[in-house]
Amino acid sequence: MAPITLQAAQKVAALFTNNSAIESEVNSIATGSSYIVPVIPASQVYLTSTSINMADVQQQLAYPRISVFCSRLVNQHREKFRSLSGTLAITVEIAATADLIDLVEYWMHYYVEAASNILRRGAGDMGDGVFFPGTYQVDVQLAQIGGSGFLQLAQVTCELGVSRN
């Protein structure tokens, strides 16, 4: 069996890739506002905690993209007879780039909204002793020079409950 930190990240990444959910959600939101936003294809959802500078060196990582990784595991021994019962923090990092700073900042709002919608719908029992209560936190970083001109990142962190022997 894979480590719980990897399994939980895979479960969250699957929320974005199953049925091309992230692509469909971005399209749906953009269509509703009559605005053109580059979609995030399911093929651009990765299980990696690679920093943005290192990721830019890899050819297969394009923009916009999503990186999913476990950023924290806390064993709180909430359940007396379980060897692991606590929380996992899964981070969903959204990266976008554009030639103009106002474009990348505008697009990021759509990407964060799409990711939030998918996470809200994915709340519940994820199987294998992992439960997502539906809570998350969004941190949007300031746009900076990078990518194809300007680069912006947003991190959506969700806390999953874990209960295993």
C-alpha positions in Angstrom: 0.0 0.0 0.0 1.3 3.5 -0.8 2.1 5.9 2.0 -0.9 7.8 3.3 0.6 11.1 2.3 0.8 10.0 -1.3 -2.6 8.3 -1.3 -4.4 11.4 0.1 -2.8 13.6 -2.5 -3.8 11.2 -5.2 -7.4 11.3 -3.9 -7.5 15.1 -4.0 -5.9 15.2 -7.5 -8.5 12.8 -8.7 -11.2 15.3 -7.8 -9.7 17.6 -10.5 -8.9 15.0 -13.1 -11.9 12.7 -13.1 -14.1 13.6 -16.1 -11.7 16.6 -16.8 -13.4 18.3 -13.8 -11.0 21.3 -13.7 -11.3 22.0 -17.4 -15.1 21.8 -17.3 -15.4 23.9 -14.2 -13.1 26.7 -15.6 -15.1 26.6 -18.9 -18.4 26.8 -17.1 -17.4 29.8 -14.9 -15.8 31.6 -17.8 -18.8 31.0 -20.1 -21.2 32.3 -17.5 -19.3 35.6 -17.4 -18.6 35.8 -21.2 -14.9 36.0 -20.5 -12.2 33.9 -22.2 -9.9 32.1 -19.7 -7.3 29.5 -20.7 -8.4 26.2 -19.3 -6.4 23.9 -17.1 -6.4 20.5 -18.8 -6.5 17.5 -16.6 -3.1 16.5 -18.1 -1.7 19.6 -16.2 -2.6 18.3 -12.8 0.5 16.9 -11.1 1.4 15.1 -7.9 4.5 17.2 -7.1 5.8 19.6 -4.5 8.5 20.9 -6.9 9.1 24.6 -6.5 8.0 26.8 -9.4 11.7 27.6 -10.4 12.5 23.9 -10.7 9.2 23.0 -12.3 9.9 25.5 -15.1 12.9 23.5 -16.2 10.8 20.4 -16.9 9.3 20.5 -20.4 6.1 18.6 -19.6 5.0 21.2 -17.0 3.2 23.9 -18.8 0.9 26.7 -17.7 -1.7 26.9 -16.3 -1.1 24.0 -14.0 -2.0 22.5 -10.7 0.4 20.7 -8.3 -1.1 18.6 -5.5 1.0 17.5 -2.5 0.8 16.6 1.2 2.3 19.5 3.1 1.6 18.3 6.7 0.6 15.2 8.6 -0.4 15.4 12.2 -1.1 12.2 14.2 -3.3 13.5 17.1 -4.3 10.0 18.3 -7.9 11.1 18.3 -9.0 7.4 18.3 -7.5 5.5 21.2 -7.1 2.1 19.3 -5.8 3.5 16.0 -2.1 3.9 15.3 -2.8 7.0 13.1 -5.7 9.3 13.6 -5.4 13.0 12.9 -5.1 15.3 10.0 -3.4 15.7 6.6 -2.9 19.0 4.9 -3.2 18.7 1.2 -2.0 21.7 -0.8 -3.4 22.4 -4.3 -1.1 24.9 -5.9 -2.4 26.7 -9.0 0.2 28.4 -11.3 -0.7 30.7 -14.1 1.3 33.0 -16.4 0.5 35.6 -19.0 2.2 38.4 -21.0 0.1 41.1 -19.1 -0.1 41.3 -15.4 -3.8 42.1 -15.4 -4.6 39.0 -17.3 -2.8 36.6 -15.0 -4.4 38.3 -11.9 -7.8 38.1 -13.5 -7.4 34.5 -14.6 -6.3 33.4 -11.1 -9.8 34.4 -9.7 -11.4 32.0 -12.2 -9.0 29.2 -11.3 -9.4 29.6 -7.6 -13.2 29.7 -8.0 -13.1 26.5 -10.1 -10.8 24.7 -7.6 -13.1 25.8 -4.7 -16.2 24.5 -6.4 -14.6 21.1 -7.1 -13.4 20.8 -3.5 -16.8 21.7 -2.1 -18.4 19.0 -4.2 -15.8 16.5 -3.2 -16.4 16.7 0.5 -17.1 13.4 2.3 -15.6 10.0 2.8 -12.7 9.5 0.3 -12.1 5.9 1.3 -9.1 4.1 2.9 -9.6 5.9 6.2 -9.5 9.4 4.6 -12.3 12.0 5.1 -12.6 15.5 3.6 -14.9 17.7 5.7 -15.0 20.3 3.0 -13.0 23.0 4.6 -10.1 24.7 2.9 -8.0 27.9 2.9 -7.0 30.0 -0.1 -3.8 32.0 -0.2 -3.1 34.0 -3.4 0.4 35.3 -3.8 1.3 38.5 -5.5 2.0 38.3 -9.2 5.7 38.4 -10.1 8.0 38.3 -13.1 8.3 34.7 -14.4 6.7 32.2 -16.7 5.9 33.8 -20.0 6.0 37.3 -18.6 4.1 37.4 -15.3 3.5 34.6 -12.9 0.9 34.1 -10.1 0.4 31.3 -7.7 -2.5 30.4 -5.4 -2.4 27.7 -2.8 -5.6 26.0 -1.7 -5.0 24.0 1.4 -7.5 21.5 2.7 -7.4 19.5 5.9 -8.3 15.8 5.6 -9.1 13.6 8.5 -7.2 10.3 8.6 -8.0 7.2 10.7 -5.8 4.1 10.2 -4.2 1.2 12.0 
